[in-house]
Amino acid sequence: MAKKFLPKALSVGLSLALCAGMVMPSFAATFTDLQNVIDNKEYTGTEITREGDTITLLGTVERKEGEGSISISGTDANITLNLNGNTIDGKGEQGSVITVKDGASLTVNGADEDGKKGTITGGNASRDGGGVDVSNGSLTVKDSVITGNSAGSGGGVSVVGGSLTLENVDVSDNKTEIKTENKNGYGNGGGGISAMKSDVTLTNVTVTGNKADGIADEQYGGFNGGFGGGIEINQCGSVKMDNVNVSGNSALATGAGIDVNSAGKLTMNNVTVTDNHAGAGGGGMYIENSTVEMNNTAIYGNDAYDFYGNKQDNDLALDGWRNVTVESDPETSVVGKGSLAGWTNCWPGENEDPELGNMLEVSDGDWLDLVSRWAIPNGDDNNNGGTIPGGTVIDEPEVPLAGLFTRADAIGYLWEQSGEPEWELSDFPDVPEDHEWAVAIGWAQDMGIALADKDGNFRPDDLVLRSVESLDVSPEGELQEFLNRYAVYAGVELSADELFIELEGAWDDVIMGEDAQVIFDDFFAKLEAALNAAA
């Protein structure tokens, strides 16, 4: 049964003044009002009702000065919010409009009975998710508009370590910017949508007029923020787009329409990417460290500037230093130009700015099937015998461990180096019995190498990172922690907080397979030397 809420009390004087023919004034509910309903606390207004875990708006909800975000948190929180054609407005006050975190689940149904979409607007977050910020949670939005929000990352929506599903949603006129006068302030990208280490499904979605701003370092050619004007995909698992239009977006750096970095698999069906404008490469799309499948997808009419400020018809840029695979059916159209190199400053052994590699033109009816590993200004489209700036010749490079590298892959490699011992399976609930590395993970758990996170999981299929931010967050672990625990397992004596090996780079860098091979080789050489010295 729906909960009954008493109407807001009116003053006696106002009550007496109301007479026949006069209209009762309407009152917008506040964020505190909606939060009270979510938390099952007393609420005396008429704009919000609740029945079970379903909350319905009967009017606008507005943030008042000093109010924070509407928060849904905890694994017990499974809320359905019916906007009923109404608006939740953050009014530009500080903070996301809605946050979903710590295992919570939120479903937003936007439309009323006449089909009018509800709106989420006015968010102003210093970090993630101006409209909605999802952190280790699940968000589904249907029949809604997400517009006029801003953040350091994910102007409209940000999801980190969770899942995002949008159906029949318009994501428009949101932006990302560095939310501080300090040029080193927080900024990433995803003017409309930002997804990191998450599963994403977009169906019947428009992403238009969004902007990813940031700060360019003119001296070194790097960027803080400004990636993915429409959509930024970073370190993600499964990403699927069906019937999606990405147009009229802009980015200071790369991927004005869509910027893809380390996506396990991005599948694009019936997607149009057009009229987007990038400052440094990939006006339509910029792809690195990823596999992308395009079906009946058109990428055309986008533009970008290369690093030297020259405007180019650059619809699709594939990073020439990272592993990229792009496959498409005959209906896919990349009518403008793409580049095998695109913009990048990751040239092996060189500090100078790169030149663009071979230009790629694909017209309607042609197959696009490329694997880009090296920039090849003087080579052929198969990456054989190409050169990089400085004249280094690359002859059919071989990568011992290629492509994306997961936490389970890292444990599997260590298990193989230990002779592949037969072992009982782990008790991690997220490691199925038929997982490729199930036995290896069971062994690593018993050896103290693979530990459970706070939810008791191992997250086997998450991409492995370089490290955790500090050793204090143990028992969670990434590659550096796995190696240090393996060293102890192998017989190296370490005192408290002592490291046998410390990996260079940012703690949240994704480790690719070929990078992992170099790290493993160095680690086992050092381990052998240490054990021999102790013998």
C-alpha positions as CSV (number, residue, x, y, z in Angstrom):
1,M,0.0,0.0,0.0
2,A,1.3,3.5,-0.8
3,K,2.5,5.5,2.1
4,K,0.2,8.4,3.0
5,F,1.9,11.8,3.4
6,L,0.2,14.8,4.9
7,P,0.2,18.0,2.8
8,K,2.5,20.8,3.8
9,A,0.8,23.0,6.4
10,L,-0.2,26.5,5.3
11,S,-0.4,29.5,7.6
12,V,-3.8,30.4,9.0
13,G,-3.7,33.7,7.2
14,L,-3.0,32.2,3.8
15,S,-5.7,29.5,4.4
16,L,-8.3,32.2,5.1
17,A,-7.3,34.2,2.0
18,L,-7.9,31.2,-0.3
19,C,-11.5,31.3,-1.6
20,A,-13.5,29.8,-4.5
21,G,-11.8,30.1,-7.9
22,M,-8.3,30.7,-6.5
23,V,-5.5,28.2,-7.3
24,M,-3.6,26.5,-4.5
25,P,0.1,27.5,-4.9
26,S,2.5,24.6,-5.9
27,F,5.6,23.8,-3.9
28,A,8.6,22.1,-5.3
29,A,9.9,19.4,-3.2
30,T,13.6,19.7,-2.0
31,F,16.5,17.3,-2.2
32,T,16.1,16.8,1.5
33,D,12.4,15.9,1.0
34,L,13.3,13.2,-1.6
35,Q,16.2,11.9,0.5
36,N,13.8,11.5,3.5
37,V,11.4,9.4,1.3
38,I,14.4,7.3,0.1
39,D,15.5,6.8,3.7
40,N,11.9,6.1,4.9
41,K,11.9,9.1,7.1
42,E,9.0,11.4,7.7
43,Y,7.9,13.6,4.8
44,T,4.8,15.9,4.9
45,G,4.6,17.1,1.3
46,T,2.4,16.0,-1.6
47,E,5.0,15.9,-4.5
48,I,6.4,12.5,-3.7
49,T,4.8,9.1,-3.0
50,R,6.3,5.7,-2.1
51,E,5.0,2.2,-2.4
52,G,7.5,-0.5,-1.4
53,D,10.8,0.4,-3.1
54,T,9.1,2.4,-5.8
55,I,9.1,6.2,-5.5
56,T,7.1,8.5,-7.7
57,L,7.4,12.2,-8.3
58,L,4.2,14.3,-8.6
59,G,6.1,17.5,-9.2
60,T,9.5,19.1,-9.5
61,V,12.3,18.4,-7.0
62,E,14.8,21.2,-6.6
63,R,18.1,21.5,-4.7
64,K,18.2,24.3,-2.2
65,E,21.3,26.1,-1.1
66,G,23.4,24.0,1.2
67,E,21.8,20.7,0.2
68,G,24.0,17.9,-1.1
69,S,23.3,15.1,-3.6
70,I,20.4,12.7,-3.5
71,S,22.2,9.6,-2.2
72,I,21.3,5.9,-2.7
73,S,23.8,3.6,-1.1
74,G,24.3,0.1,0.3
75,T,23.6,-3.3,-1.0
76,D,20.1,-3.3,0.5
77,A,19.1,-0.3,-1.5
78,N,17.2,-1.3,-4.7
79,I,15.2,1.8,-5.6
80,T,12.9,2.5,-8.6
81,L,12.4,6.2,-9.1
82,N,9.5,7.3,-11.4
83,L,10.1,10.8,-12.6
84,N,6.7,10.8,-14.1
85,G,7.7,13.5,-16.7
86,N,9.0,15.8,-13.9
87,T,12.4,17.3,-13.3
88,I,15.1,16.8,-10.6
89,D,17.1,20.1,-10.7
90,G,20.4,20.6,-8.9
91,K,20.1,24.3,-9.7
92,G,23.9,24.5,-10.3
93,E,24.6,24.0,-6.6
94,Q,27.7,22.0,-5.7
95,G,27.5,18.3,-6.1
96,S,26.0,15.6,-8.3
97,V,22.2,15.5,-8.6
98,I,22.1,11.8,-7.7
99,T,24.8,9.4,-6.3
100,V,24.5,5.6,-6.4
101,K,27.2,3.8,-4.5
102,D,28.4,0.9,-2.3
103,G,26.4,-1.8,-4.1
104,A,23.2,0.1,-4.5
105,S,20.9,-0.2,-7.5
106,L,18.7,2.6,-9.0
107,T,16.3,2.4,-11.9
108,V,14.9,5.7,-13.2
109,N,11.8,5.6,-15.3
110,G,11.4,9.1,-16.8
111,A,8.2,9.2,-18.8
112,D,4.7,10.0,-17.7
113,E,1.6,8.3,-19.1
114,D,1.6,10.6,-22.1
115,G,5.3,9.8,-22.9
116,K,6.8,13.0,-21.7
117,K,10.3,12.4,-20.6
118,G,11.6,13.3,-17.1
119,T,14.8,15.3,-16.7
120,I,17.9,15.3,-14.6
121,T,19.7,18.6,-14.7
122,G,21.7,21.3,-12.8
123,G,24.4,19.0,-11.3
124,N,27.8,20.6,-10.6
125,A,30.3,18.0,-9.3
126,S,33.9,18.7,-8.7
127,R,34.8,15.1,-9.5
128,D,32.6,12.5,-11.1
129,G,29.0,12.6,-12.5
130,G,27.4,15.9,-12.6
131,G,24.0,14.4,-13.3
132,V,24.4,10.9,-11.8
133,D,27.6,9.6,-10.1
134,V,27.7,5.8,-9.9
135,S,30.5,4.2,-7.8
136,N,30.4,0.5,-7.3
137,G,26.7,0.5,-8.0
138,S,24.1,-0.1,-10.8
139,L,22.1,2.5,-12.7
140,T,19.4,2.0,-15.3
141,V,17.8,5.1,-16.8
142,K,14.8,4.9,-19.3
143,D,12.8,7.5,-21.2
144,S,14.7,10.4,-19.7
145,V,16.8,13.5,-20.5
146,I,20.1,14.2,-18.8
147,T,21.1,17.7,-19.6
148,G,22.9,20.8,-18.4
149,N,25.2,19.1,-15.9
150,S,28.9,19.5,-15.3
151,A,31.7,17.6,-13.6
152,G,35.4,16.9,-13.6
153,S,34.6,13.6,-15.3
154,G,31.3,12.4,-16.7
155,G,29.4,15.6,-17.1
156,G,26.1,13.9,-17.6
157,V,26.7,10.4,-16.1
158,S,29.8,8.8,-14.6
159,V,30.1,5.1,-13.7
160,V,33.1,3.6,-12.0
161,G,33.3,-0.1,-11.0
162,G,29.6,-0.7,-11.7
163,S,27.1,-1.0,-14.5
164,L,25.2,1.5,-16.6
165,T,22.1,0.9,-18.8
166,L,20.5,3.7,-20.8
167,E,17.3,3.1,-22.8
168,N,15.6,5.8,-24.8
169,V,17.7,8.6,-23.2
170,D,18.9,11.9,-24.4
171,V,22.3,13.0,-23.0
172,S,22.8,16.6,-24.2
173,D,24.6,19.8,-23.4
174,N,26.6,18.5,-20.4
175,K,30.3,19.2,-19.9
176,T,33.5,18.3,-18.1
177,E,36.0,20.9,-16.9
178,I,38.8,21.2,-14.4
179,K,37.0,22.2,-11.3
180,T,39.8,24.2,-9.7
181,E,42.1,27.1,-10.6
182,N,45.0,24.7,-10.2
183,K,45.8,23.2,-13.6
184,N,46.6,19.9,-11.9
185,G,43.1,19.7,-10.6
186,Y,40.9,16.7,-11.2
187,G,39.8,16.1,-14.8
188,N,39.3,13.2,-17.2
189,G,36.6,13.3,-19.8
190,G,33.3,12.2,-21.0
191,G,31.3,15.3,-21.5
192,G,28.1,13.3,-21.8
193,I,29.1,9.9,-20.3
194,S,32.2,8.6,-18.6
195,A,32.6,4.8,-17.9
196,M,35.6,3.2,-16.1
197,K,35.9,-0.4,-15.1
198,S,32.2,-1.0,-15.8
199,D,29.7,-2.7,-18.1
200,V,27.7,-0.3,-20.3
201,T,24.7,-0.8,-22.5
202,L,23.2,2.1,-24.5
203,T,20.0,1.5,-26.5
204,N,18.1,4.2,-28.5
205,V,20.4,6.9,-27.0
206,T,21.3,10.3,-28.4
207,V,24.5,12.0,-27.2
208,T,24.6,15.5,-28.5
209,G,26.1,18.9,-27.8
210,N,28.3,17.7,-24.9
211,K,31.8,19.1,-24.3
212,A,34.9,17.7,-22.7
213,D,37.1,20.6,-21.6
214,G,40.4,20.5,-19.8
215,I,43.9,22.0,-19.8
216,A,46.6,21.4,-22.5
217,D,50.2,21.4,-21.6
218,E,51.7,23.2,-24.6
219,Q,55.3,22.5,-23.5
220,Y,55.0,18.7,-23.2
221,G,52.0,18.1,-25.4
222,G,49.9,16.4,-22.8
223,F,46.3,17.0,-21.5
224,N,44.6,17.1,-18.2
225,G,41.0,16.2,-19.1
226,G,39.4,16.9,-22.4
227,F,38.9,13.3,-23.6
228,G,35.6,12.0,-25.1
229,G,33.3,14.9,-25.7
230,G,30.3,12.6,-26.0
231,I,31.5,9.4,-24.4
232,E,34.7,8.4,-22.6
233,I,35.2,4.6,-22.2
234,N,38.2,3.7,-20.0
235,Q,39.2,0.3,-18.7
236,C,35.8,-1.1,-19.3
237,G,34.5,-4.6,-19.7
238,S,31.4,-5.2,-22.0
239,V,30.2,-2.1,-23.8
240,K,27.3,-2.3,-26.2
241,M,25.7,0.4,-28.3
242,D,22.5,-0.2,-30.3
243,N,20.8,2.6,-32.3
244,V,22.9,5.4,-30.8
245,N,23.5,8.8,-32.3
246,V,26.7,10.7,-31.2
247,S,26.8,14.1,-32.8
248,G,27.7,17.8,-32.3
249,N,30.1,17.0,-29.4
250,S,33.5,18.6,-28.8
251,A,36.7,17.6,-26.9
252,L,39.8,19.6,-26.1
253,A,42.0,16.5,-26.7
254,T,40.9,13.3,-28.5
255,G,37.7,11.4,-29.4
256,A,35.2,14.3,-29.7
257,G,32.4,11.8,-30.3
258,I,33.8,8.7,-28.5
259,D,37.1,8.2,-26.9
260,V,38.0,4.5,-26.2
261,N,40.9,3.5,-24.0
262,S,41.3,-0.1,-22.8
263,A,37.8,-1.4,-23.5
264,G,37.6,-5.2,-23.3
265,K,35.1,-5.2,-26.2
266,L,33.0,-2.4,-27.7
267,T,30.2,-3.5,-30.0
268,M,28.5,-0.8,-32.1
269,N,25.3,-1.7,-33.9
270,N,23.4,1.0,-36.0
271,V,25.5,3.8,-34.6
272,T,26.1,7.2,-36.2
273,V,29.0,9.4,-35.2
274,T,29.0,12.8,-37.0
275,D,29.7,16.5,-36.7
276,N,32.0,16.1,-33.7
277,H,35.1,18.3,-33.2
278,A,38.4,17.3,-31.4
279,G,41.4,19.4,-30.6
280,A,44.1,16.7,-31.1
281,G,42.8,13.7,-33.0
282,G,39.9,11.4,-33.7
283,G,37.1,13.9,-34.4
284,G,34.6,11.0,-34.5
285,M,36.4,8.3,-32.5
286,Y,39.8,7.8,-30.9
287,I,40.7,4.2,-30.1
288,E,43.6,2.7,-28.1
289,N,44.2,-0.6,-26.3
290,S,40.8,-1.9,-27.4
291,T,38.8,-4.2,-29.6
292,V,35.9,-2.5,-31.4
293,E,33.3,-4.2,-33.6
294,M,31.2,-2.0,-35.9
295,N,28.0,-3.1,-37.6
296,N,25.9,-0.8,-39.8
297,T,27.8,2.1,-38.3
298,A,28.5,5.4,-40.0
299,I,31.4,7.7,-38.9
300,Y,31.6,10.8,-41.1
301,G,31.7,14.6,-41.2
302,N,33.9,14.9,-38.1
303,D,37.1,17.0,-37.8
304,A,40.1,17.3,-35.6
305,Y,43.4,19.2,-35.3
306,D,46.7,17.3,-35.2
307,F,49.2,18.2,-32.6
308,Y,50.7,20.9,-34.8
309,G,47.4,22.7,-35.2
310,N,46.5,21.6,-38.7
311,K,42.8,20.9,-39.3
312,Q,42.1,17.5,-40.7
313,D,39.1,15.4,-41.7
314,N,39.8,12.9,-39.1
315,D,36.8,10.7,-38.4
316,L,38.6,7.7,-36.9
317,A,42.0,7.6,-35.2
318,L,43.7,4.4,-34.1
319,D,46.6,4.8,-31.7
320,G,49.6,3.6,-33.5
321,W,51.6,2.5,-30.4
322,R,48.9,0.6,-28.5
323,N,47.1,-2.5,-29.6
324,V,43.9,-1.8,-31.5
325,T,41.5,-4.0,-33.4
326,V,38.7,-2.6,-35.4
327,E,36.3,-4.9,-37.3
328,S,33.2,-4.1,-39.3
329,D,30.6,-5.5,-41.7
330,P,30.1,-4.2,-45.2
331,E,27.4,-1.7,-44.1
332,T,29.9,0.3,-42.0
333,S,30.9,3.6,-43.4
334,V,33.9,5.7,-42.5
335,V,33.5,8.2,-45.2
336,G,36.1,10.7,-44.0
337,K,39.7,9.9,-43.2
338,G,41.3,8.0,-40.3
339,S,44.8,7.6,-39.2
340,L,46.7,4.5,-38.1
341,A,48.8,6.6,-35.8
342,G,46.5,9.4,-34.7
343,W,47.7,11.7,-32.0
344,T,50.0,10.1,-29.4
345,N,53.1,10.9,-27.5
346,C,53.9,7.3,-26.7
347,W,56.6,6.6,-29.3
348,P,59.2,4.0,-28.2
349,G,62.6,5.6,-27.5
350,E,61.6,9.0,-28.7
351,N,60.6,12.2,-26.9
352,E,59.7,14.2,-29.9
353,D,56.1,14.8,-31.1
354,P,54.9,12.2,-33.6
355,E,53.9,12.7,-37.2
356,L,50.7,11.2,-38.5
357,G,50.9,7.8,-40.0
358,N,49.2,6.4,-43.1
359,M,45.8,8.0,-43.8
360,L,43.0,5.5,-44.0
361,E,40.0,6.0,-46.2
362,V,37.1,3.5,-46.0
363,S,33.9,4.1,-48.0
364,D,30.5,2.4,-47.9
365,G,30.8,-1.3,-48.8
366,D,34.4,-1.9,-47.8
367,W,35.5,-3.9,-44.9
368,L,37.6,-2.3,-42.2
369,D,39.8,-4.9,-40.5
370,L,43.0,-3.5,-39.0
371,V,45.3,-4.4,-36.2
372,S,47.5,-1.4,-35.4
373,R,50.6,-1.9,-33.3
374,W,53.1,0.5,-34.7
375,A,53.0,3.8,-36.4
376,I,54.0,3.3,-40.0
377,P,54.6,6.5,-42.0
378,N,56.7,4.5,-44.5
379,G,55.3,1.0,-44.1
380,D,52.3,-0.9,-45.4
381,D,48.9,-1.5,-43.9
382,N,50.0,-4.8,-42.4
383,N,52.5,-3.1,-40.1
384,N,55.4,-4.9,-41.7
385,G,58.7,-3.2,-42.2
386,G,57.3,0.2,-41.0
387,T,59.3,2.9,-39.4
388,I,58.7,5.3,-36.5
389,P,60.0,8.8,-36.1
390,G,63.8,8.5,-35.7
391,G,64.1,5.8,-38.3
392,T,63.7,2.7,-36.1
393,V,62.6,-0.3,-38.3
394,I,60.0,-2.6,-36.9
395,D,60.0,-6.1,-38.4
396,E,56.7,-8.0,-37.6
397,P,56.7,-7.3,-33.9
398,E,56.0,-10.3,-31.7
399,V,54.2,-9.8,-28.4
400,P,54.5,-12.7,-25.9
401,L,51.5,-11.6,-23.9
402,A,49.3,-9.5,-26.2
403,G,46.3,-7.3,-25.5
404,L,44.2,-6.8,-22.4
405,F,45.4,-8.4,-19.2
406,T,43.1,-9.2,-16.3
407,R,43.6,-9.9,-12.6
408,A,43.0,-13.6,-13.3
409,D,45.5,-13.6,-16.2
410,A,48.2,-12.3,-13.8
411,I,47.4,-15.0,-11.3
412,G,47.4,-17.6,-14.1
413,Y,50.8,-16.6,-15.2
414,L,52.3,-16.9,-11.7
415,W,50.6,-20.3,-11.3
416,E,52.1,-21.5,-14.6
417,Q,55.6,-20.4,-13.4
418,S,55.0,-22.5,-10.3
419,G,54.5,-25.7,-12.3
420,E,50.7,-25.5,-12.6
421,P,50.0,-27.4,-9.4
422,E,46.7,-29.2,-9.1
423,W,44.6,-27.4,-6.5
424,E,41.2,-27.0,-4.9
425,L,39.0,-24.2,-6.2
426,S,38.7,-20.9,-4.4
427,D,35.7,-19.8,-2.4
428,F,35.5,-16.4,-4.1
429,P,31.8,-16.1,-5.1
430,D,32.6,-14.3,-8.3
431,V,35.0,-17.0,-9.7
432,P,32.9,-19.7,-11.4
433,E,34.1,-23.3,-11.5
434,D,34.5,-23.2,-15.3
435,H,36.7,-20.0,-15.3
436,E,39.8,-20.4,-17.3
437,W,42.0,-19.7,-14.3
438,A,39.7,-21.2,-11.5
439,V,42.4,-23.7,-10.3
440,A,45.1,-21.0,-10.5
441,I,43.0,-18.6,-8.4
442,G,42.3,-21.4,-5.8
443,W,46.0,-22.0,-5.5
444,A,46.8,-18.3,-5.2
445,Q,44.1,-17.8,-2.5
446,D,45.6,-20.6,-0.4
447,M,49.1,-19.3,-1.0
448,G,48.1,-15.8,0.3
449,I,48.6,-14.2,-3.1
450,A,45.0,-13.6,-4.1
451,L,42.9,-12.0,-1.4
452,A,39.2,-11.1,-1.2
453,D,38.0,-7.5,-1.4
454,K,35.7,-6.0,1.1
455,D,32.7,-7.8,-0.6
456,G,34.5,-11.2,-0.5
457,N,35.1,-11.1,-4.3
458,F,38.3,-11.4,-6.3
459,R,37.1,-9.6,-9.5
460,P,38.9,-12.0,-11.9
461,D,37.9,-10.3,-15.1
462,D,38.8,-6.7,-14.1
463,L,41.8,-5.3,-16.0
464,V,44.8,-5.5,-13.7
465,L,46.2,-2.2,-12.6
466,R,49.8,-1.4,-11.7
467,S,49.2,-1.1,-7.9
468,V,46.8,0.2,-5.3
469,E,47.1,3.7,-4.0
470,S,48.7,2.6,-0.8
471,L,49.5,-0.6,1.0
472,D,47.0,0.4,3.7
473,V,44.0,-0.6,1.5
474,S,45.0,-4.3,1.6
475,P,43.5,-7.0,1.2
476,E,42.7,-5.6,-2.3
477,G,45.6,-6.0,-4.6
478,E,46.8,-5.4,-8.1
479,L,49.9,-6.5,-10.0
480,Q,52.5,-5.0,-7.6
481,E,50.8,-6.6,-4.6
482,F,50.5,-10.0,-6.4
483,L,54.2,-10.0,-7.1
484,N,55.3,-9.0,-3.6
485,R,53.1,-11.7,-2.1
486,Y,54.5,-14.2,-4.6
487,A,58.0,-13.3,-3.5
488,V,57.1,-14.1,0.1
489,Y,55.5,-17.4,-1.0
490,A,58.7,-18.2,-2.9
491,G,60.8,-17.8,0.2
492,V,61.9,-14.1,0.3
493,E,61.8,-12.7,3.8
494,L,60.3,-9.2,4.0
495,S,59.8,-7.1,7.0
496,A,56.5,-5.2,7.6
497,D,55.6,-2.9,4.7
498,E,58.8,-3.8,2.9
499,L,58.5,-4.2,-0.9
500,F,60.4,-6.8,-2.9
501,I,59.5,-5.0,-6.1
502,E,57.9,-1.6,-6.7
503,L,56.4,-0.9,-10.1
504,E,56.9,2.5,-11.7
505,G,54.1,4.7,-13.0
506,A,50.7,5.8,-11.7
507,W,49.1,3.4,-9.3
508,D,45.9,3.1,-11.5
509,D,47.7,2.5,-14.8
510,V,46.2,-0.4,-16.7
511,I,48.9,-3.1,-17.4
512,M,48.7,-4.5,-20.9
513,G,49.9,-8.0,-21.8
514,E,53.1,-6.9,-23.4
515,D,53.9,-4.6,-20.5
516,A,53.2,-7.5,-18.1
517,Q,55.7,-9.7,-19.9
518,V,58.5,-7.2,-19.3
519,I,57.5,-6.8,-15.7
520,F,57.4,-10.6,-15.1
521,D,60.8,-11.1,-16.8
522,D,62.4,-8.5,-14.5
523,F,60.6,-9.8,-11.4
524,F,61.6,-13.5,-11.9
525,A,65.2,-12.5,-12.7
526,K,65.4,-10.5,-9.4
527,L,63.6,-13.3,-7.5
528,E,66.1,-15.9,-8.7
529,A,69.0,-13.7,-7.8
530,A,67.6,-13.1,-4.3
531,L,66.9,-16.8,-3.7
532,N,70.4,-17.8,-4.9
533,A,72.0,-15.2,-2.6
534,A,70.1,-16.5,0.4
535,A,71.0,-20.1,-0.3
